Amino acid sequence: MGNLLKVLTREIENYPHFFLDFENAQPTEGEREVWNQVNSVLQDSESILSGLQAYKGAGQEIRDAIQNPNDFMLQERAWNSVCPLVIKLKKFYSFSLRLEEALQSLLESLTCPPLTPTQHLEREQALAKQFAEILHFTLRFDELKMRIPAIQNDFSYYRRTISRNRINNMNLDIENEVNNEMANRMSLFYAEATPMLKTLSNATTNFVTENKTLPLENTTDCLSTMASVCKVMLETPEYSSRFSSEDTLLFCMRVMVGVIILYDHVHPNGAFNKSSKIDMKGCIKVLKDQPADNVEGLLNALKFTTKHLNDESTPKNIRTMLQ
């Protein structure tokens, strides 16, 4: 049983308390098929983040081309700079579709009857870890994307140039890679402040809508339980001291925020009201107890990417904590 989920014997404030070994969980035979499928997606996540981090944009080339519309050489230089970037952006977007499929596979496994979400987490710890890894990747991706305004500028220039050249009946090889329909979908994706989180929110909502025989609580309880798992590991030294790396604490914080946001999008009443199964006050307090540099982006994610924070049913003290 070594690395399996440890369920504490006490229940404090009616919230589940667990220790989940995010560092060492290995799949059992029963988990192996889904784990392999999700792992084939996750193993590309670091290269996606590296590619995004290295994204420099073609701002100068685009400015030169716009300011000198009759200079063919500058037009060509801007176009040749933008095209490889658009191929990169397509790669990131395509990865979001693979991530969406992976998340839905995990949700199927972690919510299916007759087991409760808590029992699933106890018995399928490696899948719970992968779910956490998807959320961790998602928040890292979106944090990086928000710092790169060049992405939308480059893509807008690409679309304007494609339209203009289509009018001129120019044959553009790149349209074999990024046709008009793909460009439309990419445009919607990158217009979002947090595109990966939006993708996961939509995927979770679609999962609930498509699985009409599955009670909504199976999905929302899975999310609220994950939030409690992370919160207790962050606030309880006897658990956090078991981690071999400080990065695992940041991992826990990102995962906690990710599941709160998903819960808030999927549950009709959201995460913030008094009936929520997530201890929002406790979760925010845990974040605020960390160094400000580590949590500023996460607190902003709670402020700006949740759905119900500004509802009348949200207690004033919760809103005040996030101001």
LUMZAVO-383856 format. One record per residue (C-alpha): x, y, z. Coordinates in pm, whole numbers, plus 50000, padded with zeros to 5 digits. Layout:
N
XYZ
...
This chain:
323
500005000050000
503155021750052
502555050349814
498785048949807
496715078149920
496855081850298
493475091350441
493665107750778
491415094851049
490215129551139
487865151950946
488305188851022
485535213350931
483925185450723
486575188250451
488445156650345
492115156150443
494625134650256
498255130250179
498895121949814
502425114049704
502735136249397
506405127549360
506445089549345
503005075749246
503275046649000
500405031748797
498794998848899
497794973548632
494234987248635
495485022448565
498095012948308
496065017147986
494765052248066
498085061748227
499995052547908
497585072447692
497855103447913
501615099347957
502125100547579
500625135747593
502325147547913
505795137247796
505595165247536
504535191847785
508025203747880
509035209147516
505805229047463
506685251247761
510295255247639
509025265047295
506665290747442
509355304447673
511705308847377
509045326547167
510525359647057
507985373046808
508495392646487
507545427046616
510375446546456
510025429546116
506255435646119
506685472446212
509245477345932
506905460945679
503875481845785
505855514445779
507255506745432
504365490745242
506065494144903
509345478445007
508995442644881
512125430845061
510795442145401
507395426045326
509145393545244
511345395445553
508325400445781
506435372145613
509405348445638
509785357346007
506105352146089
505485319145908
507715297246131
506145313946437
502645305146312
503745268846272
504915270346636
501585285146746
499765257446562
501865231846752
500855247447088
497205248446983
497265212246863
498735202347199
495755218347375
493455194547181
495515164547291
495445177447649
491665180647631
491345143947530
493735133247806
491745152448068
488485136447957
490045101547980
491195109148336
487795123048435
486135091348303
488435069948517
488275091148832
484505096448841
482935063948718
480585045048957
480415025649179
483485040949350
483295075449507
485825101749391
487655096949723
487955059449663
489165065749308
491875088949436
492865063149694
493125034549445
494255053149131
496865076249271
498985076548955
496015089448753
495345115949019
498995126448980
498565129448602
495425150248652
497505172748877
500295174248617
497835185948349
496655214048576
500225223048667
501215225048300
498095245348216
498755272648470
502435274548373
501525277348003
498985304848065
501315324248296
503925324548017
501415332747743
500145363147933
503645377847922
503985374447543
501775400247365
503765392947048
501725361046997
498525379246906
500355406446711
502185380446500
499035360446436
496975391346344
499655401546094
499665366145952
495885366245902
495835400945744
498625391445505
496965358445411
493685376645334
495445402945126
497425377144933
494375355444878
492725385444711
495815387944489
495475350544408
498925342944545
499665306444612
500745303644976
502335270845083
501725277845451
497975274345394
498585236845361
499755238245724
497335264445861
494205267045648
491455292445709
489435270145941
492515261846150
493445298846161
489935307546289
490185281746568
493695292946663
492555328946666
489795321146919
492255301247128
494905328647149
492305356047206
491715340847552
493795355347836
494295319847969
493735297047666
494795263747821
492625269148128
489705278147901
490315245847709
490245225148031
487165243348162
485325236447836
486515200347835
485265194948192
481925211848119
481535191047801
482385159447995
479565166748242
477115175547962
477905144747752
477755120148045
474135126248138
473855094048343
476815103948560
475805125848857
477405160348843
478615154749201
480965127149083
482905153248884
482665182449127
483515160149426
486615148049243
487685184549198
486835195749552
488635165649700
491755173849497
491595209749626
491415197049984
494285172749926
496525201149807
495425225450079
496155201450364
499545191850221
500505228550200
499345238150548
500495207150739
504265205550800
504175167850869
503065163350505
504915191150325
508145179650490
507805146250307
508405162749973
511945159449846
511725191449641
510445226349713
509055226649360
506415201949478
504955229149702
504525252249403
503125222449211
500525217549490
499575254349483
499085254549106
497025222549118
494855235849401
494115267849207
493495248048886
490895225049041
489175254549214
488815272148877
487485240548710
485035234848998
483875270948971
483165266748599
481435233048627
479375236048946
476165256248894
476765275949216
480535278549178
483365274949429
482895306249636
479455304049797
478765289750141
477445256350007
480705249749815
482595218349913
485855237549882
487165256550183
487895288049982
488895308750282
491435282050383
492755278250028
493285315749984
494945318050325
497365290050231
498335309549918
498725342250105
501055325350355
503535318350072
506155342949935
504295368849724
506405361849411
505295325449411
501585332249432
500845365349258
499945347848930
497835321949114
495865348049309
495305366748982
494055334548823
491465331249103
490485367649057
490255369048680
489575334048542
486885321648781
483225325348693
481395331649023
483735353149235
481635384449183
478275367249240
476125381549516
476295347949693
480085350949740
480775360550106
482285395350143
485285382550339
486275359750049
486075388649801
488075410650037
490805384050069
491275384549690
491315422549648
